[in-house]
Amino acid sequence: MQKQLLILLTLIGILAFTPFLAPAGEDKVPADPEKVWTHITSCNPYLGWGTWPGYPDIYPGKSPHGAYLKLYANGLALKAAREGKNMPEGAIIVKENYGEDKKTLLAITPMYKVKGYNPDAGDWFWAKYEPTGKALTSGKVQGCIDCHRTQEDKDWLFTTPK
């Protein structure tokens, strides 16, 4: 009886944690600012992801982002970047935007690839959050689209892997 109970509890534990065992990059959340924030900070925290290939540390940035940046990517995005491929559905890239002192976090700006979300803009969902999680802008952000359009041939990405 104890053995059966142990097996049952083990199976319940496995089932309870299965969502957390999905391969890195299996990030499919609705293109909704609150859900994306929750996902990148609680469900699959971006601080546990890898940094963009060739950019392991903070590096100089420019407007409209901070004076300094740090770039993280989920497993799916990292794999595509390392293979020189376009970002697949579910890829998420998170940019931390810092002030001149390299310590003051000004904003967190993710790009999230959602198939069919906005084909005219590479299917990217953009957002800008305060460090507290308050969404300042999100979705089909025209400023992001207009700026990133210059990189359309690079899957709308400015920072290519080194």
C-alpha positions in Angstrom: 0.0 0.0 0.0 2.8 2.4 0.8 4.5 1.7 -2.5 1.2 2.5 -4.4 0.8 5.7 -2.4 4.4 6.7 -3.2 3.9 6.0 -6.9 0.6 8.0 -6.9 2.3 10.9 -5.1 5.2 10.8 -7.6 2.8 10.9 -10.6 0.9 13.8 -9.1 4.2 15.7 -8.6 5.2 15.0 -12.1 1.9 16.2 -13.5 1.9 19.3 -11.3 5.3 20.4 -12.5 5.0 19.3 -16.2 4.3 22.9 -17.4 7.6 23.9 -15.9 9.5 21.1 -17.6 8.6 22.2 -21.2 11.7 22.7 -23.3 13.1 26.2 -23.1 11.4 28.5 -25.5 8.1 26.8 -25.4 6.7 30.1 -24.5 3.2 30.6 -25.9 1.3 33.2 -23.9 -1.4 35.5 -25.2 -0.2 38.8 -26.7 -1.5 40.6 -23.6 0.7 43.0 -21.6 -0.3 41.6 -18.2 0.1 38.0 -19.2 3.4 38.7 -21.0 4.7 40.5 -17.9 3.6 37.6 -15.6 5.2 35.1 -17.9 8.6 36.8 -18.2 8.8 37.6 -14.5 7.0 34.8 -12.7 6.2 31.8 -14.9 9.5 31.7 -16.9 11.6 34.5 -15.4 13.8 36.1 -18.0 16.6 36.6 -15.5 17.1 32.8 -15.7 17.4 32.9 -19.4 20.7 33.2 -21.3 22.0 36.5 -22.6 22.0 37.3 -26.3 25.0 35.6 -28.0 28.0 37.9 -27.8 26.4 40.3 -25.3 26.9 38.7 -21.9 27.1 42.0 -20.1 25.7 45.5 -20.1 26.5 47.4 -23.3 26.0 50.9 -24.6 22.6 51.7 -26.0 20.8 54.7 -27.5 17.4 56.3 -27.7 14.7 55.4 -27.3 16.2 52.8 -25.1 18.5 53.5 -22.2 22.1 54.6 -22.3 23.0 51.0 -21.4 21.3 47.8 -22.2 21.3 44.1 -21.2 19.7 41.6 -23.5 18.2 38.3 -22.6 16.5 35.6 -24.7 14.5 32.5 -24.0 15.7 29.2 -25.2 13.8 29.3 -28.5 15.3 32.7 -29.4 18.8 31.7 -28.3 18.7 28.6 -30.5 17.5 30.5 -33.5 20.1 33.3 -32.9 23.0 30.8 -32.6 21.8 29.1 -35.8 21.5 32.4 -37.7 17.7 31.8 -38.2 14.7 34.1 -37.9 12.9 34.0 -34.6 10.2 31.3 -34.4 6.9 31.6 -32.8 7.3 31.8 -29.0 10.7 33.5 -29.2 11.0 36.2 -26.5 13.8 38.8 -26.3 13.9 41.0 -23.2 16.0 44.2 -23.1 16.7 45.9 -19.8 17.2 49.6 -20.3 19.6 51.4 -17.9 20.5 55.0 -17.2 23.9 56.6 -17.5 25.0 55.1 -14.2 24.6 51.6 -15.5 22.7 50.7 -12.4 19.3 52.5 -12.6 16.9 50.2 -14.4 14.6 52.5 -16.4 12.4 50.1 -18.3 12.1 46.5 -19.5 11.2 46.1 -23.2 10.4 42.7 -24.5 9.7 41.6 -28.1 7.6 38.4 -28.4 7.0 36.6 -31.7 3.4 35.6 -32.0 2.4 33.8 -35.3 -0.3 35.7 -37.0 -0.3 38.6 -34.5 0.9 41.3 -36.9 2.2 39.9 -40.2 2.9 43.4 -41.5 5.4 43.9 -38.6 7.1 40.5 -38.4 4.5 39.1 -36.0 6.2 40.9 -33.1 4.4 42.0 -30.0 6.3 44.8 -28.4 6.0 46.2 -24.9 7.6 48.7 -22.6 7.2 48.2 -18.8 8.3 50.2 -15.8 10.6 48.1 -13.6 7.5 47.6 -11.4 5.6 45.9 -14.2 3.3 48.7 -15.2 2.9 48.6 -19.0 3.7 51.9 -20.5 2.9 50.7 -24.0 2.3 47.3 -25.6 1.1 45.5 -28.6 1.4 46.8 -32.2 3.4 49.8 -31.0 3.8 52.2 -33.9 7.1 53.7 -32.7 8.6 50.3 -32.3 7.3 49.2 -35.7 8.5 52.3 -37.5 12.0 52.0 -36.0 12.5 48.3 -36.4 11.1 48.4 -39.9 14.6 49.5 -41.0 15.7 46.0 -39.9 12.9 44.1 -41.6 15.4 41.9 -43.5 17.0 40.9 -40.2 13.7 39.7 -38.7 13.2 43.3 -37.3 16.2 42.8 -34.9 18.9 45.4 -34.5 21.3 43.3 -32.4 22.7 40.4 -34.3 24.6 37.7 -32.5 28.4 38.1 -32.3 
